[in-house]
Amino acid sequence: MQDTIAPSQATLVFPLSKNDTEVLLGIKAHKIGAGYRNGFGGGKESGENLIDCAIRELREESGLTVERFNLEQVAQVNFHNMKKDGTVFVCRAHVFLARFCKGQPRETAEMFNPKWFGTHSLPFELMMPGDRYWLLPIFEGKKIIADVYYDSGQKLICPVNITEIALCFAG
């Protein structure tokens, strides 16, 4: 499978409870992943850095706010999504854990029914098929780079490729 469109840059934020044992997940309303539980995020705007994008997307999609020093980048996940015409759209998601968020989670036009789940008992049956492979390592404290491949029906078509890294990501 060959990527034919340059990767887009996005952020994906997983808010954690005070003791880091629970994560907030919403149900995505639109586009790729619609109907599945996920973290909060979206595309990086022109001139915006990754941290500012993560803060903005979390606020817009959940109503929560987080200070930049309470965000920890834990992964870079390249989602290779096949379109119906066979071309592949790659979304490079910079994944963050968010601690000490302020506010109450709420439904938005982009994400609905936010709920807390145990970080070691995630509802994978309600999530995108590849999530079970790359999410667990980050909740075990690892930093990773992963490649996830989906067909046009959002079915996993290749094994998820995960590389654990020792260095911190640049924000």
C-alpha positions as CSV (number, residue, x, y, z in Angstrom):
1,M,0.0,0.0,0.0
2,Q,1.4,3.4,-1.0
3,D,0.6,6.7,0.5
4,T,-0.4,9.2,-2.2
5,I,-1.3,12.2,-0.1
6,A,1.1,14.1,2.2
7,P,0.3,13.5,5.9
8,S,-1.9,15.9,7.8
9,Q,-1.0,16.9,11.3
10,A,-3.4,16.5,14.2
11,T,-3.5,16.1,17.9
12,L,-5.4,13.6,20.1
13,V,-5.8,14.2,23.8
14,F,-6.7,11.7,26.5
15,P,-7.8,13.5,29.7
16,L,-6.9,11.6,32.9
17,S,-8.6,11.5,36.3
18,K,-6.7,12.9,39.3
19,N,-5.1,9.6,40.1
20,D,-4.4,8.6,36.5
21,T,-6.5,5.5,36.7
22,E,-9.4,6.7,34.4
23,V,-9.5,8.3,31.0
24,L,-12.3,10.4,29.5
25,L,-13.6,9.1,26.1
26,G,-16.3,10.6,23.9
27,I,-18.1,9.2,20.9
28,K,-17.0,10.8,17.7
29,A,-19.9,12.4,15.7
30,H,-18.3,12.9,12.2
31,K,-15.7,11.8,9.7
32,I,-13.3,8.9,10.2
33,G,-14.1,7.1,13.5
34,A,-17.7,8.4,13.7
35,G,-19.7,6.3,16.2
36,Y,-16.6,5.1,18.0
37,R,-15.2,6.1,21.4
38,N,-12.1,8.1,21.3
39,G,-10.0,10.9,22.8
40,F,-10.4,14.5,21.9
41,G,-8.6,16.2,19.0
42,G,-8.4,17.3,15.5
43,G,-6.3,19.1,12.8
44,K,-3.6,21.5,13.4
45,E,-4.4,25.0,12.1
46,S,-1.9,27.1,10.1
47,G,0.7,28.7,12.3
48,E,-0.5,26.7,15.4
49,N,2.0,24.6,17.3
50,L,1.0,21.1,18.6
51,I,0.5,22.1,22.2
52,D,-1.8,25.0,21.3
53,C,-3.7,22.7,18.9
54,A,-4.1,20.0,21.7
55,I,-5.4,22.7,24.2
56,R,-7.8,24.2,21.6
57,E,-9.2,20.8,20.4
58,L,-9.7,19.5,24.0
59,R,-11.6,22.7,24.9
60,E,-13.7,22.7,21.7
61,E,-14.6,19.0,21.9
62,S,-15.1,18.4,25.6
63,G,-15.4,21.8,27.4
64,L,-12.3,21.0,29.5
65,T,-9.3,23.2,29.8
66,V,-5.7,22.2,30.5
67,E,-2.5,24.1,31.1
68,R,0.3,23.4,28.7
69,F,2.6,22.0,31.4
70,N,-0.1,19.4,32.2
71,L,0.1,17.9,28.7
72,E,2.5,15.0,28.1
73,Q,3.1,13.8,24.5
74,V,3.2,10.1,24.6
75,A,2.9,8.9,21.0
76,Q,2.9,9.8,17.4
77,V,0.4,7.6,15.5
78,N,0.3,7.6,11.7
79,F,-3.2,6.6,10.6
80,H,-3.2,5.3,7.0
81,N,-6.8,5.6,5.8
82,M,-7.7,4.3,2.5
83,K,-10.3,6.2,0.5
84,K,-12.9,4.5,-1.7
85,D,-10.8,5.4,-4.8
86,G,-7.8,3.5,-3.4
87,T,-5.7,6.5,-2.4
88,V,-4.4,6.7,1.1
89,F,-4.8,9.7,3.4
90,V,-2.4,9.7,6.3
91,C,-3.2,11.6,9.5
92,R,-0.2,12.0,11.8
93,A,-1.8,12.2,15.3
94,H,0.4,13.6,18.1
95,V,-1.1,11.9,21.2
96,F,-1.1,13.6,24.6
97,L,-2.2,12.7,28.1
98,A,-3.8,15.6,29.9
99,R,-3.6,15.8,33.7
100,F,-5.4,18.3,36.0
101,C,-8.0,19.4,33.5
102,K,-10.5,22.0,34.6
103,G,-14.2,22.1,34.0
104,Q,-16.9,19.5,33.5
105,P,-16.9,17.3,30.4
106,R,-19.8,18.1,28.1
107,E,-21.2,17.0,24.8
108,T,-20.4,19.0,21.7
109,A,-21.2,18.9,18.1
110,E,-18.0,16.9,17.5
111,M,-18.1,14.5,20.5
112,F,-21.0,13.2,22.5
113,N,-21.6,11.1,25.6
114,P,-18.2,11.7,27.4
115,K,-17.6,9.0,30.0
116,W,-14.7,7.9,32.3
117,F,-13.2,4.4,31.8
118,G,-10.4,2.6,33.6
119,T,-7.1,2.9,31.8
120,H,-6.7,-0.8,32.1
121,S,-10.3,-1.7,31.2
122,L,-10.9,0.3,28.1
123,P,-14.0,-0.4,26.0
124,F,-12.1,-1.6,22.9
125,E,-15.2,-3.1,21.4
126,L,-16.6,0.5,21.2
127,M,-13.3,1.9,19.8
128,M,-11.5,1.9,16.4
129,P,-10.1,-1.6,15.7
130,G,-6.4,-0.5,15.9
131,D,-6.8,1.3,19.2
132,R,-6.4,-1.9,21.3
133,Y,-2.8,-2.2,20.0
134,W,-1.3,1.3,20.5
135,L,-3.3,2.6,23.5
136,L,-2.3,0.0,26.1
137,P,1.5,0.8,25.8
138,I,0.9,4.5,26.5
139,F,-1.2,3.7,29.6
140,E,1.7,1.4,30.7
141,G,4.0,4.5,30.6
142,K,5.7,3.9,27.3
143,K,6.3,6.4,24.5
144,I,5.7,5.1,21.1
145,I,5.5,5.7,17.4
146,A,2.9,3.6,15.6
147,D,1.5,3.0,12.1
148,V,-2.1,1.9,11.8
149,Y,-3.7,0.9,8.4
150,Y,-7.4,1.0,7.7
151,D,-9.4,0.2,4.5
152,S,-12.2,2.5,3.3
153,G,-14.6,0.8,5.7
154,Q,-12.5,1.5,8.8
155,K,-11.4,-2.1,9.1
156,L,-7.9,-2.8,10.2
157,I,-6.0,-4.3,7.2
158,C,-2.4,-4.7,8.4
159,P,-0.8,-5.5,11.8
160,V,-0.2,-2.3,13.8
161,N,3.5,-1.5,13.7
162,I,4.7,-0.1,17.1
163,T,8.1,1.2,18.0
164,E,8.9,2.1,21.6
165,I,11.1,5.1,21.9
166,A,13.3,6.3,24.8
167,L,13.5,10.0,24.0
168,C,10.9,12.7,24.6
169,F,8.9,14.2,21.7
170,A,9.5,17.8,20.7
171,G,6.4,20.0,21.3
